[in-house]
C-alpha cells in the first residue's frame, strides 16, 4: 500500500502536538487555580492580621473609652493598607466607638469569636478584643481575698471588636492578570509545540516519502531500489528493515527465476525430445510416418508453386517375415537397422528417409525426376542385395522391392501419390521381388 503523505503529515502533527498542548493546558490551569487559591488565602491572612493588629492597638483606648485615640487608630489602619475599604471599632455591646472609610458589606456576627466573611467584592474580618492589662492592687478593686501581698490581678474580658473590610477588586485584578499571563503562556507553549510538531511531522513525512517511493518502485518490480539509511533519521531501523526485506525478495525472485528458467528448459528439452521421438523412428533412426507426412505436404506445395520435380520411393524388404520366423525378432530388427543405414548412405541430405511401419520404408526426393529416382532406387536395391549381415557367424542376405512414383500436380493428394507408389511396389513384388518398378503417370 502506498502511503498518502498529506494524511501522514497531519496525523504525525496531531500525534506530537496534541499531547504537548494537553500537558501545557493542564499545567497552566493547575497553576492558575493553585496560585489563585493561594492569593485568596493570602488576602484572608492579611485581613486577619490587620484586624488583629488594630485590635491589639485599640485594646487600651477601648478599655479607657478614649474615642479620639480609637478614631486615630482607625484612620491610621485605613491608611496603612490600600486594600482596606473601611474600619470600625465596636465596644462589647456592639456600639460603634470609631470608624474610618466606608463599609459596604453587611456587618459580621459579633459573638466573641473571630469572623471572616467573604462576599462578592469584599472580605470582612471581625477580630474580638480582649483585655490583657495587668493592674496593681489598689483601693478601686481592693485586695483579692487570700492573695499574697503585692499580688497583681489580671483581667481577661471582652472589650469589643475590630472590624476591617478589604476590597476584592485588587484580588480580582490579580486573578485577571494571572489568567491573561496563563493564557499567554499557554498560547506561547502551544504555538511552540505546534511549530516543533510541524517540524517533526515534516521531517518524518519526508523520510516516509523516501521510503514510500522505494516501496512503490519495488512494487513495480525494481528490486534494485534501496532506501538511503543515512538520510532516514529516526526511521533508520525501518529503512534498514525494508532494505533487508527487499534484498530477500530479490534473492527469492532470482532463485525463483532460476528455477523457472531451469524448469522451462527442462520442459523445452522434454518437448524437443518428445517431438524428436514423434518425428523419428526409435529403432532405425530415420523419420517417422508423421514427419514424412508433414515434409511431403510441404514439398508438394513447393513443387506446385515453383513447378519443380518431386519423386517418391516406396520400399519393402522381401520375405522379412521369414527372417523373423527363422532367426528371431532381434535379427529382424538388425536387418531393419542395416537396411536404413544403407539407404541413408546413398541419398542426399535434402532427401527424407522414413519408416512407415514394419519393413515398409519411403524416400522423399525433392527436385528429382522419375528417371533419376528410378536410377537411385536401382543403386539402393543393388547395395542392399550385396550387403551381408552376420548372424551366428554366417552371412545373412536380404533384398528389397521398390516402387517409384512421380508427383502428379493434378492429383494434389498425398494419399493418392502413396497409393500409386504402393501399386508400383506391388508390381515389383509380383514380378519376382528384388526389383524396381516405375509407376508411370501423365504429369
Order of alpha helices (4+ residues) and beta strands (2+ residues): alpha-alpha-beta-beta-beta-beta-beta-beta-beta-alpha-alpha-alpha-beta-alpha-alpha-beta-beta-alpha-beta-beta-beta-alpha-beta
